[in-house]
Amino acid sequence: MSPKMKKGKELLRGRPGAKGIAVGRVRIINGDPERMALFQAGEIYVADFPVPTDPPYMKKAGGMVTNKGGKTTHGVIIGMMEGFPVVPGTGVGTSHLKDGQLVVVDGDEGIIYEAVPVEAGEAGISYEEKVEAPPSPAPSLHPLAEAAKKKGIQLDPEFLAKLEKLKGGR
């Protein structure tokens, strides 16, 4: 039986985004490929602003919090499509929330709460810790990807796959 949690102290406010309520552990991402590779299913994806290469990781999020953005931003649209709550426009989510912190994301209200266990007989939100092995980065066969990595740039995996397909088709 999974433990139940409820909304505790209000931690920060943003804008209402993708609707719903979720409980999960915070993972600060901020476009860092190494942090993205550690992202676990059900975690709360927290970033200044999601970048276009993040969707594979976003899709397994339990919820999302961003510093910037509004109802029509990329993160909110992904949240609506994948069915998890998003609170955009907090301004300070990446500096006020901490990795591993257990929170309740309320996309309906645009508020992040501390998650606290319910007392016996109280209603709450089910929370089950989902732990999976972090994905290992696929080895890159393309010299462009290696050169970009040395300069601290991560190329979109779909772009690299298209390059490999073109390379193999010659």
Beta strands, then each sheet from edge to edge (+ up, - down):
strand 1: 4-13
strand 2: 21-28
strand 3: 44-47
strand 4: 63-66
strand 5: 86-87
strand 6: 102-106
strand 7: 111-117
strand 8: 125-126
sheet 1: 5+ 4+ 3+ 2+ 6- 7+ 1- 8+
end
